[in-house]
C-alpha cells in the first residue's frame, strides 16, 4: 500500500466526507451515530473512493444498487439486497456504479456500549470478525431488515428527547436479526490466519479484562506485557502484529477501551466517579478526570449530567 494511502484515516464519517468532498448536511456531528441514504450523498456517479482506514463501525444495506467493495485483501461485488458490515481498523475502498436505495449506518464503539449493550462484544461477538463476507438475502428476509433501518432513520431525523435511546434499542433488534440469520454460531477466535487469531485473542482478552475491572474482580490495569503473556508472545511481536493489522497501537486500544468503559459506567450506573476511577485502575479521581477530559474534551461529571445518569 502506498504511503499516501496509509495517511487516510478517519475517526468519524463527517471527517471522511469532508475529505472526499461529499455532502455533509445529513451528518450529525454531535453524536457517534449516523444513518442516511447514499443516493443523497453520491450525486455524481460513478464514484470511486481512495483507499482509507475508518476507525468506526459501518453497516450497509443495499436494497438496489451496484458497485464494488474492497476491505484489506477481500473484494466483492455489491448487488441488490446485499448486507455487509465492517469494523474499525481496516483498509478499504468502494466504488458505486448506480445507486437507487442504499442505507449506510456508522457508529462508534462508545455509542454501541452506551446505547446498545454495555457488554456489546460478549452479546454480539461477530462484531469482532476480521474477515466479513457480504450476504445477499431473499426479498422476504431483506424486507425485515428494511423495516428496522427505516425506523432507525426516522428516529435519527426526529427531535424526540428519547431519540438516542430509541435508536439504541432499535439497533439491538437489528443486531439480533443479523445474529439470527448470519452469525448464530460465530466464534471469532477460530477465524483467519495466525496474525488474525492473535488480533482477535487480544481483543477478547481486552474485553474480558475490562469487564473484570468494572465488576471489581481485578484492580490492576493490564499493560502490554500482560497481553503478551496471555498469548505467550514477545511484547514487541504482539505490538507489531496489532499495529499492522488494526492500524492502532496497543496503548491506543487500551486508552479507547478505558474511555468506552468509563462512559458506560457513567451513563449506566450510579457508581461514584471516585469509585469508577478506582475500578478502571486509577489511584486518584483527579487523575481519572484529567485522563477522561483529555480524550473527550469534557469532565466525567459533565458527561454524566448530559447523559442523564444518576449524579455522583
N, C-alpha and C positions, 0 to 999 in steps of 0.2 A: 504494500500500500504506500502511496506517495506521502511524503512528509506533510504536504499542504492539506491532504485529506485528513490526516490524523488530528489536525488542529480544529476540525469542525466537530465541536462537542457542545451539546445544549442541555441545560438543566430544566427547561420548560419549553412548551410549544410556542409561546409568544416570541422568545428569543430566536427560535428556529425559523419561524415565519418571517420575522423582520429581516433576518439574514438572507433568506431566499427571495425577498421582495414580494411576499404574498400578503393578501388582505388579512388584517388582524381585528376587524371590527367585532367579530363574534367570539373573541377570546377574552375571558375574564381574567385579568392579571392579578386579581385579589384572592384567587383560590387555586389549589393544586389540582383542579379538575377542569377539563373542557370536553365539550361534545359539539360537533357540527357536521353538516353535510358537505362533503368535499366539492360538490358541484358549485357551491357558493364561494369556494376558495380558488379552485383551479379554473379560472375564467378563460384561459387560453390553453388549448390542447393541440398536440400532445405536450406533456410536461415531463421532464426528467430531472430528478434531484441530483445534486452531487452526493458523494459518499459522506456520511456523517455518523456521529455517535450520539444517541439520545439517552439521557440518564433519567428516563421516566418510563412508565408502562404505557403501551398503546394497544387498543383493541379496535379492529377494523371489521365492519360489517358491510359486505359488498352485495347489495341487492341486484344492481345492474351496472356493470362496468367491465372494462377490460384493461389490463396492464401487466406489469411485471414487477416483482419484488425480490430484492436480494438482502439477505442478512448473513454476514460473515461469508461462509462458503456455500450457503444454501440459496438457490434461485428457483422461483416458481412463478407460474402464470396466474394472473388474477382473472377470474371469470365470475359470472353471476352466481350468487348465493354462496360466496366464499366468506368464511370467518377465520381470522387469524389474530394472534396477539404476539407482542414482543415485550421483553423485559429490559431493564437498564443494562447498558454497558457494551452493546454490540454495534459493530459497523454495519450500516445498512444504507440502501438507496431504493428509490421506487420510481417507476415510470407509468404514466397514465396515458392511454390512447383515446379512450372515451369514458365519460362519467355521466350516468343518469341518476344514480342513487347509491351513495356510499357514505356511511357514517363512521367518523373517527372519534374514539374516546381516548383521552390521555389523562393520566393521573399519577400522582407521586406515591411513594411508599408511605409517606406520612399521612396522606389522605386515606389510603387503604386501612392503616392501623387506627386512625382516629375515627373514621366514619363507617367502615365496612366491618372489620373484625380485629380486635386487639391482637389475636394470635393468627394473623392472616395466613402465614405460610404453613402453619400447622393444619389449619382448616382447609386450605387450598394449596397443597404442595406443588401442584403443576405450575404455579406462578414462578417457581424456581427453574423451570425447564430451560435448558440452554438451546437445544435444537427444537424448534417449533414448526411443525408442518401444518399448512393450512387445511381446513376441512371444507369441502363443498357439500352442502346439505340439500335434501329434497325440499320441495316447496313448503310442505306442512311444517317441518321442523324449523326451517328458516323463519316462517311466519311467527313462531313462538318467540324467537329472539327479536324479531322486528317490533313486536308489541312492547317488549321491555325497553329496547333502546329508544323508541319513540317517546315512551313515557318519561324516561330519564331526560331526553331532550326537552320535553315540555317543562319539566321541573327546573332544568338548568336556566331557562329563559324566564322563569316566573320571578315574582318578587316576594314569595312567601317567606316568612321568618323561619320556617322549617325546611327551607329549600335543601340545605346541605344534608340534613338528616334523612329526608326523603330520598335524595339521590343515593346516599349510602345504603339505605335499606333496599332500594331497587337494585343496586349493584350486587348486593348479597344474592338476590334471586338470580341475577344474570350469571354470576359465578357458579351458583349451584346448578344451573342449567348446563353450563359448559362442563362442569364436573360430571354431571349425569350422562351427557351424550359423548364426551370425548375422553375424559381423563379419570374415570372412576378408579382405576387400579394403578394410576401412575405413581412410580417411586423414582424421584429424581436421582437417587444415589446410583442407580444402575444404568443411567443413560450416558452414552458418549464414550470418548476415549479417555486415556489416563488423566490428561490435564483437565478435561471436563469433570471427571469424577472428583478430582482434587478441589475444584471450584465449588461444586455442589456440596461436598462434605464440609468445606469451610463455611458455606452459607448456613447449612444445617446446624453446625456447631455454634455459629454466631447466634442464630435464632434461639437455640436451646439455652445457651448461656445467659442471654438477656431475659428469657422467661424465668430462669432460676434466680437471677438478680432481682427482678421485680417481685418475685414471690418470696424473697428473703431466704432462699435455700443456700445461696452463696453470697459472699460480701466483698470479694476481690475481683476487680475487672480483669478479664483476660488481656494479655498483651500478645505481641507477635510470637514470642517463644511458646506460649501456651497453645496457640493454634497450630504451630508447627509440631509440637509434641503430640498433639491429638492425632496427627497423621503420620507420626514417626518420620518427619521430614526436616531437612535443614531449613532454618528460618529464611535464609536468602533465597533458597529454591522456591519455597512457598510464596514469598513476596513476588518473585519474578513471574510465577505462574498466574497469580491473582491479578497482577498489574497487566500482563499481556493479554489475558483472557477477558478481563472486565473493564480495563481502562482506568481502574481506580486502585489506589494503594490500600493496603490493609488498614492503615491509620485512618484513611477516609471512610472505609467501610465501618470502622468502629465508631468514628465520630457521627456518621449519619445514623447508625443504629442507636447510639446513645440519645440523640435528639428525638428520633422517632419514638423511642420508649418513653422519654420524658414527656413528650406531647400527649401520648396515650394515657399516661398516669395522671397528668394534669387535667385532662378532659374527662376521663372515665372513672376517676376515683376521688375520694375526699381526703386522700393521704396528704399530709402537710408537705410543703416544699422542702422543709428540713429533712423529713423522712425520705422523700423522693431522692434528694441528693445523696443520702446515705445508701439507699437501695442501689443507686447507679454507681457506687464506688467513690463518691466524693467525700472527703473528710470534713469539708466545710460547706455550708449552704451558700456562702458568698462565692466560693469557687464555682459551684454549680451554676449559680445565677449568671456569673460573668461568662461562663462557657456557653450557656444557653443563649444569652444575648449575642454573643459573637457569631453564632450560626443562624440566628433567627431574626436579629435586629429588634427583639422585644424581650422583656423580662418574663420569667416564669409566672409571676403574679399577674401581669397584664395579659399574658396568653390565657391563663385560667379564667380571668374575668371576661375576656372577649368570647370565650367558647362556652360560657355558661356552666362551668363545673362549680362544685362547692368551693367556697372561699377557704383559703388556707388558714 
